[in-house]
Amino acid sequence: MDKKNIGQKILHFPLTKIIIGLIVCGGVVGVGQALIQKHWTYHIDKDLKSLIGGILSQYLL
């Protein structure tokens, strides 16, 4: 018989895997942008700084 506890059933459900993947990817992008913007020393526009942070943080994935 296949005996799985409720935690294993929830973790192996496809929708749960998709949600966890989205959270992980979003977290990596958010942390990458925050670190790049914090350590960026040049005085440039905030929007351009966000764009550069987004592009560079994509390479972390």
N, C-alpha and C positions, 0 to 999 in steps of 0.2 A: 504494500500500500504506500501511497505517496502522502507522507505526513509532514506538512509544513506548518509552522506556527503563523500567526496572523502578521507578524513583522516581515517575514520572508514573502508572504503573499503580496503585501503592500509594496515592498521594494521591487519585486519582479513584475509588477503591473506596468505596461508600456506607458501609460499617461504619467505615472509617477517618475519614470526615468526621463521623460521629456521635460517635466517641470524641474527636476533636479539639474538637468543639463543646462536649462535656461538660467537658472539661478547661479550656477557655477560660472557660466560664460559672462553673465552680467556683472558678477562680482569681480572677475578678473579685469574686465574693461573699466569698471568703476575705480578699482584700486589703482590700476595703471594710469588712468587719467588724473587721479588725485595726486599720485606721486610725481608725475611729470609736471603738472601745474605748480606743485609746491616747490620743486627744485629748479624750475625754469627761471633763469636769472635775467633774461633780456626783458626790456620794457616794451611789450607789444600788446595789441588789443586782446581783450579777454576772449572774444569769439575765435580769433586766430589761435590763441593758446589752447582753447578747447578742441579745435580741429586738429592741431598737431598732436595733442595728447591722445585723441581718439585714434588717429592713424598709427601712432607708435605703440599704443597699447594693443592693437590688433595683432602685432607681431608676437605678443606673449601667448596668444592662443595657438 
